[in-house]
Amino acid sequence: KRPAVIRPATVADIPDLARLHVQAWGESYAGLLPAAEIAARDIAARTAQWTSTIAAGTTRIMVLPGLGFAQTGAQRDPALAERYPQELLALYLLRSGQGRGHGRALLRAATDPARAMTALVLVGNDGALGFYTRTGAREIDRIDTHVGGAPITDVLIAWDDPAMI
């Protein structure tokens, strides 16, 4: 059996993306987000999300089948867009795939190395924050918001030179 290869996601990947997203959310956010919020993002919800996202074709989605995915797109915050035109919208890797270089490979594959980038990381998701710091990101702000009815804080991080990832 050949090892999985990171490649652009297609419509055929929607079931895998949905399953990976649900499983990775459970692994990443248990104890950090309300269980009801995690449960609400089930296979049906994620399938609909990925069907719509892939159909829109406005983001770059790279998949490592069976293990993870990364998604980048245009900066959503107008105040950041000039300095950081790119945003990491998602990077999820199952625990079983972590610590083997897959996260960095997914991040590199999804990123335009010529465009500075930001991402949001939930406070308490120390593994992700540590990983991003090791790839060259730095904290630039903290943002209080809500997921469902629960107050959360996101760490806004930035890569000034994504070519260094």
Residue pairs with C-beta under 8 A, 6 or more apart in sequence:
4 64
4 65
4 66
4 67
5 64
6 62
6 63
6 64
6 105
6 106
6 109
7 62
7 63
8 60
8 61
8 62
8 63
9 17
9 54
9 61
9 62
9 63
9 69
10 54
11 51
11 54
13 50
13 54
13 63
13 65
14 47
14 50
14 51
14 54
15 47
16 63
16 65
16 66
17 46
17 50
17 61
17 63
17 69
18 43
18 46
18 47
18 49
18 50
19 43
19 46
20 66
20 67
20 68
20 69
20 92
20 94
21 41
21 46
21 49
21 50
21 69
21 90
21 92
22 41
22 42
22 43
22 46
23 94
24 68
24 92
24 93
24 94
25 38
25 41
25 92
26 38
27 94
27 95
28 92
28 125
28 128
29 38
29 122
29 125
30 38
31 124
32 122
32 124
32 125
32 152
33 122
33 147
33 148
33 150
33 152
34 147
34 148
34 149
34 150
36 148
37 147
37 148
37 150
40 148
53 59
53 61
53 71
54 61
58 73
58 74
59 71
59 72
59 73
59 89
60 71
60 72
60 73
60 110
60 112
61 69
61 70
61 71
61 110
62 69
62 70
62 71
62 106
62 109
62 110
63 69
64 93
64 97
64 102
64 105
64 106
67 93
67 94
67 96
67 97
67 102
68 91
68 92
68 93
68 94
68 97
68 102
68 103
68 106
69 90
69 91
69 92
69 106
70 88
70 90
70 91
70 92
70 106
70 107
70 109
70 110
70 111
71 88
71 89
71 90
71 91
71 110
72 86
72 87
72 88
72 89
72 110
72 111
72 112
72 117
73 86
73 87
73 89
74 81
74 85
74 86
74 87
75 81
75 84
75 85
75 86
75 87
75 118
76 87
77 87
77 118
80 87
80 118
83 116
84 116
84 117
84 118
84 158
85 115
85 116
85 117
86 111
86 112
86 115
86 116
86 117
86 118
86 162
87 117
87 118
87 119
88 107
88 110
88 111
88 117
88 118
88 119
89 119
91 103
91 106
91 107
91 110
91 119
91 128
93 102
93 103
93 106
97 103
98 127
103 131
104 135
104 165
107 135
107 165
108 165
111 117
111 159
111 162
111 165
112 162
113 162
113 163
113 165
114 162
114 163
115 162
116 158
116 159
116 160
116 161
116 162
117 158
117 159
117 162
118 140
118 156
118 157
118 158
118 159
119 132
119 137
119 156
119 157
119 158
120 143
120 154
120 155
120 156
120 157
121 128
121 129
121 132
121 154
121 155
121 157
122 128
122 152
122 153
122 154
122 155
123 142
123 152
123 153
123 154
123 155
129 155
129 157
132 157
133 157
135 159
135 165
136 159
136 160
136 161
136 162
136 164
136 165
137 157
137 158
137 159
138 157
138 158
138 160
139 155
139 156
139 157
140 156
140 157
140 158
141 155
141 156
142 153
142 154
142 155
142 156
143 153
143 154
143 156
144 151
144 152
144 153
145 151
145 152
145 153
145 154
146 152
159 165
